[in-house]
């Protein structure tokens, strides 16, 4: 089956509507009027419909012609965007770039970078996502992300990516001021903690085995989507658990949480910025900007609402 519509014919139809006449359209397209008339006649014959009502002094689009033009403009825009995207690919600039950031980190520093990124006019479409715990690595190796910010611990085997140390995250044990453990003698033992429900941010891995942290054997667990949800659950007294120190201290200053000393503290977590090794110019620019941002800048705190 042959395709009766062409980008050229749609451009002619669009020009006639914009310029108001066949002759004006010819002038704007740098063509002779007879070529414009021929293109429209051929299109009408191919489609078997009349696009213009020629009964009056001035040709006007029929209902079918208006519908073709309305939908055709979407095709013209898509064709123009495709042409630009292909040219960008030829110059080593990605058409799309996916960035994931750990739920423990705030978005503001990344938004500041993206504000400068769009001024570079790469034309690259950016997609942001949140991942929890090992999901930061999972998104990278399963091609859901080109850059992963805040990926915790050592990455999985297999390669195909590069890493740079972002920093370490310190965790503290936090409870609601109304929780029974708020008044228990310190340091809290594992036995003390085990008697109470833990709140856990569920690992968002889809392919890698999901991980858990800070949960004791036999302990009741409330699983929530991310760190902000976990924080709110602990403020409400639904359970206890470890939170990034900066975040816990902020809510402690508001009287919403208490930081409690424990006999066996959770080790600090090392976090990385990781990226796929086959990136283009847009990714390289973003990585250079990310080198200017420290872990402290990214950590959740007062500026991030719960």
N, C-alpha and C positions, 0 to 999 in steps of 0.2 A: 504493500500500500504506500503510495507516494504522499509526501507531506505537501499540502497545498499552500500552507502559510509559510512565509519567509520573513526574516527580520527586516529585510529591505522593504517589503510591502507594508509591514507595520509601521516602519519609520515614515514612509510616504503618507500613510493614513493619519498618523499623528501630526505630521507637519501641516497637512491640509486643515485639520481641525484647529491647530494653534494659530496658523497664519490667516485663516479665513477664506482662502481660495486656492484653486489649483495653481494659478500663476504665481502667487506669493509663496506657496510651498516649493515650487520649482526654483524660485530665486533663493530661498533659504537653504535648499539642498544642493545648490549650484548645478542644477540640471535644467534641460529644456522642458517647457510645458508639455510637449507631446510625450515625453518619457514618463511624466507623472500620470497623464491620462492613460497611457498604455498599461502602466503597472496596475492601476485601479481596475481597468477593464479586464485585464487578465485575472486578477484576484477574484472579481465578481464571477467570471466564467468558471474558474476552477472550483469555487465554493458553491456555485449554482444559486447565488442569492444577489439581491441588489443592495449595495452598500450606501448609495446616494440616491435621493429623490431629485430628479432633474426636471421636474415639471414646472418649477418656477424660474425666475431670473438667476437665482443662485442655488447651486447644488447643496443640499442639506443631507446630513446623515440620516439614514432610516433607523428604525429601532434596532434592527439587526446590526447595522453599522456602528451604532453607539455601543452596543454590547461587545462587539469585536474590539473596538477601540479601548473600552474600559479594561477588558481582560488583557488585551494586547499590550497595554502599557506596563502591566506587571511583567510580561515576558521581556519587554525592552529593558526594563530596569534590571531584571535578572541577568540578561545577556551582557549588559554593561558592567555589572558587578563581577560576572564571571570573567570577562575580559581583563578587568583590573586585577582580579585574584591570580589569574594565570601569569600576568606580567610580574606580579610580586613574587610568585613562586620561582620564576625564572631568575630573579635577582637575589634569591636566597632568603626571602622574607616569608614566614609562615602565614597561611590564611587563617588558621585557628590555633589557639594556645589555651591549654587547660591548666589551671593552677589550683592545687588543694592546700588548705592550711589547717593545722591541727586545731581541734576545738578548744585547746588550752590557751591558744594565742588569740589576740584581738586583731581585728581587720584594719583598724585605722592606719597603721604604718603602710600596709599594702595599698590601701586606697590612695594614700599620698603619692606612692610610686606610680600608680596607674594614672593619676592626674597628669603627671609629667610624661608618662608613656604615650598618652593620646596626643600630646603636643608634638610628638615625633612623627606623627602621620604615617605609621607603619601600615595602617589599614587592616591590622590583624584583629580578629574577633577573639575576645577573651572570655573564658568561662571559669567562674570561681566555684569551689565546692568546699564543704567541711568534711573532715574525716576524724574518726576517733581511734586513738591508740594505734594498733598495727594497721588500721585502714589507711594511714598515711603512706606506708610502704606498699600496701596492696594496690592502691590507686596508681602508683607509679609503675609497678611491674605488669599490671594488667592493662596499661595504656589508657586509664581513665584520667591520668594527669601527666603533664609534661614536666611540671615543677611541683615538688612537695615541700612545704615549709613546716618545720617542726616535727619531722619524722623521728620518733623516739627509739633509742637503742640502736643496736647494730642492724643493718639492712639484711634482707634475705639474699641467699646465694643466687647466682645466675647472671649477674652483671647487667650490662646494658644501661647503667646509670652511673652518675658521678655524684659525690657528696662533698659537703663542706660543713664543718662544725658550726652550729649556730650558738650553742651554749648549753648550760645545764639548768634544769628546773628543780627547785627545792620544794618538797612537799611537807605539809604539817598535818597533824591529826586535828580535826575540828568537829565540834558538836554544837547543837543548839544550847543556849543558856538554860533551857527548861528540860534538857535531856538528863536522865539519871547519871550519865557519865560526867556531867558538868560538875557534880559535887563529889565524885569518887576521888580517893587519894591518888596522888601522882607518885611515880610514873605509872600509867595504866599498863597492866600486863595483858598479854594476848588472851588470857583466860577472861579478864574483865571485858575486853572488847568483844570476844566471841559470844557473849551472852546477849548482844544487841545486834539489831539489823544493820547491815552495811549497805550503803548506796554506791552503786557502781555504774560508771558510764560504759555502755556496751561497745565493744570493739566493732568497728564498721567494716572489717575485712570481709571480702566476698570469696576470695580464693585461698588466701593464707589462713592457717588455723587461728581462730580468735584467741586473744590473750586476756587474762584478768590480772589485777594487781591490788594488793592490800586487802584481799578477802581471805579469811581464815577457814580452815577445814570445818565443815559443819555449820558455818555461820549463815543465818538467813540473809537473803540479798534482795534488794530492790534495784532492778536494772532500769536505767534511764538513758535517753538518747545521747547526752553530751555533758560536758563540764558545767555549763550554765544551769542545766536541769538538775544536775547532781547537787550543785551549790544550793539551789532553791529548796530541794528536798531536805537537805541537812538543816537549813534555816528553819524549815517547818517542823523539824524534829522527827522526820520519817525514818531517819537512820543516821549513821555516822560514817566517817571515812576521811581519807586524805585529800587535801586540796592544795593547789599551788600556793606557796607562802604569801605572795603578794595579794592574791585574791582573798585568801582567808584573813589576812591582816586588815584589809579594807572592811570586810564585813564584821570583824571583831571591833573595829573602831566605831561602828554603827550600833553595837550592842546586839548584833544578829547572830554571831557565832562566838565560840570560845575556842582558843587553841590550847590543846592539852598535851602535856608531855607523855610520851609512851616509852615503855622499856625497850622496845625493838623498833626504832624509827625506820621509815621507808627510805631506802637509798635515793640520792639525787638521780634524776633521769637526764641522760645526755641526749640532746636533740640536734638534728641535722637539717640542712637544706639539701635536697637531693633533686637531681634532674636527669632526664633522659639524654643520652649522649649524642643524639642525632639532631639537636635543635638548630634553628636558624638564627637570623639576625635579631629578631624580636626577642627571642629567649635570651640571647647573649646580653642584650641591653638590660633586660629585667634582672638578670643575675648580677650584673655589675652594680645596679642600684641596690639590690638586696645585700650586697657586701657592706653597705653603709649603715645597715640597721642591725642593732644588737638584740640579743635575747631579752634584755631588760625592756627595750622599746616594745617588744611584742607581747610581753606577759600581761595576762588579764589583771585588771585592777579597777580603780575608781571610774575610769572613763567607759567601762563596759557594763551596760545595764544587765540585770538578771531578769 
